[in-house]
Amino acid sequence: MNVIRKSTEIAKILRSQILSGKIISGKLPSERILSEQFQVARNTIRSALSVLEQDGLIKRQRRTGTAVSSPQEYLPKKTVALVMRTTGHLYEDRYKCFLEAFLKKGYAVYTVSTHFRGNWSNPVTEQRQRQTFDSLIMHHPPDLIVYDHEYEMLESFQEKVADFDAIPIDFSGTEYTLDKKGVWNDYRNAGYLAGKYLLDSGCRRPVIFTNCTWWSKRFVSHVYEKHREKLCIEGFRQALDEAGIDPEPLVLSPYSRNLREHFKFLSEFAAEESLIPDGFFGTADNLVAEYMKYLNEFHGDSCRNVRFIGLGNTPWSRELPLHPFSSIYFDYQEIFDNVIRMAETEPSQRRDIFIQPKLIVR
């Protein structure tokens, strides 16, 4: 057996002993002892150790000898791509939770933000998203992709993500529905929980005011069928139906071309004193804060007579409403734990997971 083959064989044996735990962190025997053990010259041992050093399994230093690296140093890190919105207080909180949790689990994390301030849903933004994602999968193909189902990454994303282990999160409706099992928020139950809370608080004329929904989703039946706003309405209606209250006149889901129009409608609704409800459920927390503000502008502090609840107003919300209000929220750590659970399950064995909403009374 020549020197190269001998050193390769010795390196293979030592590598196996390190990875199996037979040789744990600490010093390796000296070159002299190893040469006697394997009955080869020291040069052959040095060649074998050089291979192990290049693989990161050992550290060689003059005068201190050869030490075995800790597993954290030589085991390859799994990589995850977070393809999601990273700005806006709810989205930023969720992204930070996922980022910190994945890092704590030892993942290397790549991020593709699907939202750019002041530049939402236009060709320039979409081109930047596409280039960022294409560059990622080309140069750093991740072991896992976790992506926000609310913001589709163009038709091309559907084809590219199909080749990866990808888990969608949230559930807001998209025209590019992927054949992937995911971790979804149960928005129908969120609407039901909000309606029950208002009814149990004594409200008999509570309204639901939905967030702005773009025409590309609102008027495409197979998209809107599973949209967050529609699911919230269905749950809210169910709660009112069970209480014997006709929900139809209490569902406010105006079509607005943009947020400015949407808030204008909300302002006009608040201006009519006869239309002030005894309960208000906003499917976005900023709707609740804005409605409070409009009521105060038009009618003084009459908003104190209205029971409020919002979707997504977390304890760390950055909104500044006139008064504290209750909220429905989804626990980000629970979402993350279920993403990990799904990632550790064979794709063929995966089933959709629905995260149940929680009620915070303030």
C-alpha positions as CSV (number, residue, x, y, z in Angstrom):
1,M,0.0,0.0,0.0
2,N,1.6,3.3,-1.0
3,V,1.8,6.4,1.2
4,I,-1.2,8.2,-0.3
5,R,-3.5,5.3,0.0
6,K,-2.3,4.6,3.6
7,S,-2.8,8.2,4.7
8,T,-6.3,8.3,3.0
9,E,-7.3,5.1,4.8
10,I,-6.0,6.4,8.2
11,A,-7.9,9.7,7.7
12,K,-11.0,7.7,6.9
13,I,-10.6,5.7,10.2
14,L,-10.0,8.7,12.3
15,R,-12.9,10.6,10.7
16,S,-15.2,7.8,11.5
17,Q,-14.1,7.7,15.1
18,I,-14.6,11.5,15.5
19,L,-18.0,11.6,13.9
20,S,-19.2,8.5,15.8
21,G,-18.1,10.1,19.1
22,K,-15.4,7.5,19.9
23,I,-12.9,10.4,19.8
24,I,-14.5,13.4,21.6
25,S,-13.3,17.0,21.9
26,G,-9.8,17.1,23.3
27,K,-6.3,16.2,22.2
28,L,-5.5,13.5,19.7
29,P,-2.6,11.1,20.5
30,S,0.8,12.4,19.3
31,E,2.1,11.7,15.8
32,R,4.5,9.2,17.4
33,I,1.8,7.2,19.1
34,L,-0.4,7.3,16.0
35,S,2.4,6.1,13.8
36,E,3.0,3.2,16.2
37,Q,-0.7,2.4,16.4
38,F,-1.1,2.3,12.6
39,Q,2.5,1.0,12.0
40,V,3.3,3.7,9.4
41,A,5.8,6.5,9.2
42,R,5.1,9.9,10.7
43,N,4.9,11.5,7.3
44,T,1.9,9.3,6.5
45,I,0.2,10.4,9.8
46,R,0.9,14.0,9.0
47,S,-0.8,13.6,5.6
48,A,-3.8,12.0,7.2
49,L,-4.1,14.8,9.8
50,S,-3.8,17.4,7.1
51,V,-6.9,16.0,5.4
52,L,-8.8,16.1,8.7
53,E,-7.7,19.6,9.3
54,Q,-9.0,20.8,5.9
55,D,-12.3,19.2,6.8
56,G,-12.5,21.2,10.1
57,L,-12.5,18.0,12.2
58,I,-9.2,18.9,14.0
59,K,-7.0,21.9,14.9
60,R,-3.3,21.6,14.7
61,Q,-1.1,24.0,16.6
62,R,2.6,24.1,17.3
63,R,3.6,23.0,20.8
64,T,0.0,22.4,21.9
65,G,-0.6,19.4,19.8
66,T,-3.7,18.3,17.7
67,A,-7.2,18.9,19.2
68,V,-10.5,17.5,18.0
69,S,-13.0,20.3,17.1
70,S,-16.4,20.5,18.7
71,P,-19.3,19.1,16.6
72,Q,-20.7,22.7,16.2
73,E,-17.4,23.6,14.4
74,Y,-17.3,20.8,11.9
75,L,-20.9,19.7,11.3
76,P,-22.3,21.4,8.2
77,K,-25.1,23.9,9.0
78,K,-28.5,23.5,7.5
79,T,-29.6,26.5,5.5
80,V,-33.1,28.1,5.4
81,A,-34.4,30.9,3.1
82,L,-37.0,33.1,4.7
83,V,-39.0,34.5,1.8
84,M,-41.4,36.9,3.5
85,R,-42.3,40.5,4.3
86,T,-39.8,41.9,6.9
87,T,-41.2,45.4,7.4
88,G,-44.3,46.7,9.2
89,H,-44.6,46.0,12.9
90,L,-46.5,42.6,12.8
91,Y,-44.4,41.3,9.9
92,E,-41.2,42.6,11.4
93,D,-42.0,40.9,14.7
94,R,-42.8,37.7,13.0
95,Y,-39.6,37.8,10.9
96,K,-37.4,38.6,13.9
97,C,-39.0,35.7,15.8
98,F,-38.3,33.3,12.9
99,L,-34.8,34.7,12.3
100,E,-33.7,34.3,16.0
101,A,-35.3,30.9,16.4
102,F,-33.7,29.5,13.2
103,L,-30.3,30.9,14.3
104,K,-30.7,29.4,17.7
105,K,-31.4,26.0,16.1
106,G,-28.1,26.3,14.2
107,Y,-29.4,27.2,10.8
108,A,-27.6,29.5,8.4
109,V,-30.4,32.0,7.3
110,Y,-30.9,33.8,4.0
111,T,-33.6,36.4,3.7
112,V,-35.6,37.5,0.6
113,S,-37.9,40.4,1.6
114,T,-41.1,40.4,-0.4
115,H,-42.0,44.0,0.5
116,F,-40.3,47.3,-0.2
117,R,-41.3,50.5,1.5
118,G,-43.3,52.9,-0.8
119,N,-42.8,50.6,-3.7
120,W,-45.4,47.8,-3.3
121,S,-46.5,45.7,-6.2
122,N,-44.9,47.4,-9.2
123,P,-42.6,46.0,-11.9
124,V,-39.4,47.4,-10.4
125,T,-40.2,45.8,-7.0
126,E,-41.1,42.5,-8.6
127,Q,-37.9,42.5,-10.7
128,R,-35.8,43.1,-7.6
129,Q,-37.6,40.2,-5.8
130,R,-37.1,37.9,-8.7
131,Q,-33.4,38.7,-9.0
132,T,-32.8,38.3,-5.3
133,F,-34.5,34.9,-5.2
134,D,-32.9,33.7,-8.4
135,S,-29.5,34.6,-7.1
136,L,-30.1,32.8,-3.8
137,I,-31.2,29.5,-5.3
138,M,-28.4,29.6,-7.9
139,H,-25.5,30.4,-5.6
140,H,-26.8,29.2,-2.1
141,P,-29.5,26.6,-2.7
142,P,-31.2,26.3,0.7
143,D,-32.1,23.1,2.5
144,L,-35.5,24.6,3.4
145,I,-37.6,27.5,2.2
146,V,-40.2,29.1,4.5
147,Y,-42.3,31.6,2.5
148,D,-45.1,34.0,3.2
149,H,-48.1,32.8,1.2
150,E,-49.6,36.3,1.4
151,Y,-47.2,37.8,-1.1
152,E,-46.8,35.7,-4.3
153,M,-43.4,35.9,-5.9
154,L,-44.7,35.9,-9.5
155,E,-45.5,32.8,-11.6
156,S,-41.8,31.9,-11.9
157,F,-41.6,31.4,-8.1
158,Q,-44.2,28.6,-8.3
159,E,-42.0,26.6,-10.7
160,K,-38.7,27.2,-8.9
161,V,-39.9,26.5,-5.4
162,A,-41.3,23.1,-6.5
163,D,-37.8,21.6,-6.6
164,F,-37.1,22.6,-2.9
165,D,-38.3,21.6,0.5
166,A,-40.6,24.6,0.9
167,I,-43.2,25.3,3.6
168,P,-45.7,28.2,3.1
169,I,-47.0,30.1,6.2
170,D,-50.0,32.4,6.8
171,F,-53.1,32.1,4.6
172,S,-54.2,35.1,2.7
173,G,-55.1,33.8,-0.7
174,T,-52.9,33.9,-3.8
175,E,-53.5,33.4,-7.4
176,Y,-50.4,31.2,-7.6
177,T,-51.5,28.5,-5.2
178,L,-48.7,26.0,-4.7
179,D,-49.2,22.3,-4.2
180,K,-47.5,22.4,-0.8
181,K,-48.7,21.6,2.7
182,G,-48.2,24.6,5.0
183,V,-48.7,26.1,8.5
184,W,-51.8,28.3,8.3
185,N,-53.5,30.8,10.5
186,D,-57.1,29.9,11.2
187,Y,-58.7,33.2,10.2
188,R,-62.2,31.8,10.2
189,N,-61.9,31.0,13.8
190,A,-60.3,34.4,14.4
191,G,-63.4,36.1,13.0
192,Y,-65.6,33.8,15.1
193,L,-63.6,34.5,18.3
194,A,-63.8,38.3,17.7
195,G,-67.6,38.1,17.2
196,K,-68.1,35.9,20.3
197,Y,-66.0,38.3,22.4
198,L,-68.1,41.3,21.3
199,L,-71.4,39.5,21.9
200,D,-70.3,38.2,25.3
201,S,-69.3,41.8,26.2
202,G,-73.0,42.8,25.7
203,C,-72.8,44.1,22.1
204,R,-75.9,43.6,20.0
205,R,-74.9,45.7,16.9
206,P,-71.2,44.9,16.4
207,V,-69.7,45.4,12.9
208,I,-66.7,43.9,11.2
209,F,-64.7,46.2,9.0
210,T,-62.3,44.4,6.7
211,N,-58.8,45.4,5.5
212,C,-58.2,46.7,2.0
213,T,-58.2,43.8,-0.5
214,W,-56.8,44.4,-3.9
215,W,-59.0,43.8,-7.0
216,S,-56.7,41.0,-8.2
217,K,-57.8,39.0,-5.2
218,R,-61.2,40.3,-4.4
219,F,-62.8,39.7,-7.8
220,V,-61.1,36.3,-8.6
221,S,-63.3,33.7,-7.0
222,H,-60.8,30.9,-6.6
223,V,-58.4,33.4,-4.9
224,Y,-60.9,35.2,-2.7
225,E,-62.4,31.8,-1.6
226,K,-59.5,31.3,0.8
227,H,-58.6,34.9,1.5
228,R,-58.0,36.1,5.0
229,E,-60.7,38.8,4.9
230,K,-63.4,36.4,3.6
231,L,-62.5,33.8,6.2
232,C,-62.8,36.4,9.0
233,I,-66.2,37.5,7.7
234,E,-67.4,33.9,7.6
235,G,-66.4,33.3,11.2
236,F,-67.9,36.6,12.4
237,R,-71.1,35.8,10.6
238,Q,-71.3,32.4,12.3
239,A,-71.0,34.0,15.7
240,L,-73.8,36.5,15.0
241,D,-76.0,33.8,13.4
242,E,-75.7,31.7,16.6
243,A,-76.8,34.7,18.6
244,G,-79.8,35.2,16.4
245,I,-78.5,38.4,14.9
246,D,-78.7,39.1,11.2
247,P,-75.0,39.6,10.2
248,E,-75.6,41.0,6.7
249,P,-76.0,44.8,7.6
250,L,-73.1,44.5,10.0
251,V,-70.4,43.3,7.5
252,L,-68.5,46.2,6.1
253,S,-66.2,45.0,3.4
254,P,-65.8,47.9,0.9
255,Y,-63.8,47.6,-2.3
256,S,-61.1,50.3,-2.3
257,R,-58.5,50.8,-4.9
258,N,-55.9,51.9,-2.3
259,L,-55.5,52.5,1.4
260,R,-56.4,56.2,1.1
261,E,-59.8,55.3,-0.4
262,H,-60.3,52.7,2.3
263,F,-59.6,55.1,5.2
264,K,-61.9,57.7,3.5
265,F,-64.7,55.2,3.6
266,L,-64.0,54.5,7.2
267,S,-64.0,58.2,8.0
268,E,-67.4,58.7,6.3
269,F,-68.8,55.7,8.3
270,A,-67.5,57.2,11.5
271,A,-69.0,60.7,10.7
272,E,-72.6,59.3,10.7
273,E,-73.6,59.3,14.4
274,S,-76.6,57.1,13.7
275,L,-74.2,54.4,12.4
276,I,-71.9,54.2,15.4
277,P,-72.0,50.5,16.5
278,D,-71.7,49.2,20.0
279,G,-68.8,46.9,18.9
280,F,-66.1,47.2,16.2
281,F,-63.9,44.4,14.9
282,G,-61.2,45.6,12.5
283,T,-59.4,42.8,10.6
284,A,-56.2,44.9,10.9
285,D,-55.2,46.7,14.1
286,N,-54.6,50.0,12.3
287,L,-58.3,50.0,11.3
288,V,-59.3,50.1,15.0
289,A,-56.8,52.9,15.8
290,E,-58.1,54.9,12.8
291,Y,-61.7,54.4,13.6
292,M,-61.1,55.5,17.2
293,K,-59.4,58.7,15.9
294,Y,-62.3,59.5,13.5
295,L,-64.9,59.0,16.2
296,N,-63.0,61.3,18.5
297,E,-62.7,63.9,15.7
298,F,-66.5,63.9,14.8
299,H,-68.1,63.1,18.1
300,G,-65.7,63.8,20.9
301,D,-64.9,60.8,23.2
302,S,-67.9,58.8,22.2
303,C,-65.6,55.9,21.3
304,R,-65.5,55.0,25.0
305,N,-69.0,53.6,24.5
306,V,-67.8,51.2,21.8
307,R,-66.2,47.9,22.4
308,F,-63.1,47.4,20.1
309,I,-61.2,44.4,19.0
310,G,-58.5,44.1,16.3
311,L,-56.8,41.3,14.5
312,G,-53.0,41.3,15.0
313,N,-52.6,44.0,17.6
314,T,-49.9,42.2,19.5
315,P,-48.6,43.3,23.0
316,W,-45.7,44.9,21.3
317,S,-47.8,46.8,18.8
318,R,-46.3,50.2,17.7
319,E,-49.8,51.6,17.0
320,L,-50.9,54.4,19.3
321,P,-54.7,54.1,19.7
322,L,-56.6,56.6,21.8
323,H,-57.5,53.7,24.2
324,P,-56.3,50.2,24.7
325,F,-58.3,47.6,22.8
326,S,-58.6,43.8,22.8
327,S,-57.1,41.7,20.1
328,I,-56.9,38.4,18.3
329,Y,-53.4,37.3,17.5
330,F,-51.4,34.2,16.4
331,D,-48.4,33.2,18.4
332,Y,-45.3,33.4,16.2
333,Q,-43.3,30.9,18.3
334,E,-46.1,28.4,17.9
335,I,-46.0,29.0,14.2
336,F,-42.2,28.5,14.1
337,D,-42.4,25.3,16.2
338,N,-44.9,23.8,13.8
339,V,-42.8,24.8,10.8
340,I,-39.9,22.9,12.4
341,R,-42.2,20.0,13.1
342,M,-43.3,19.9,9.5
343,A,-39.7,20.3,8.2
344,E,-38.8,17.2,10.2
345,T,-41.7,15.2,8.6
346,E,-41.3,13.4,5.3
347,P,-43.0,15.6,2.6
348,S,-45.3,12.7,1.6
349,Q,-46.5,12.4,5.2
350,R,-47.2,16.1,5.8
351,R,-50.6,17.6,6.5
352,D,-51.8,21.2,6.7
353,I,-51.4,22.6,10.2
354,F,-53.8,25.4,11.4
355,I,-52.7,27.7,14.2
356,Q,-55.5,28.6,16.5
357,P,-56.0,32.3,17.4
358,K,-55.6,33.6,20.9
359,L,-57.7,36.4,22.6
360,I,-56.0,39.2,24.6
361,V,-58.5,41.2,26.5
362,R,-57.5,44.8,27.3
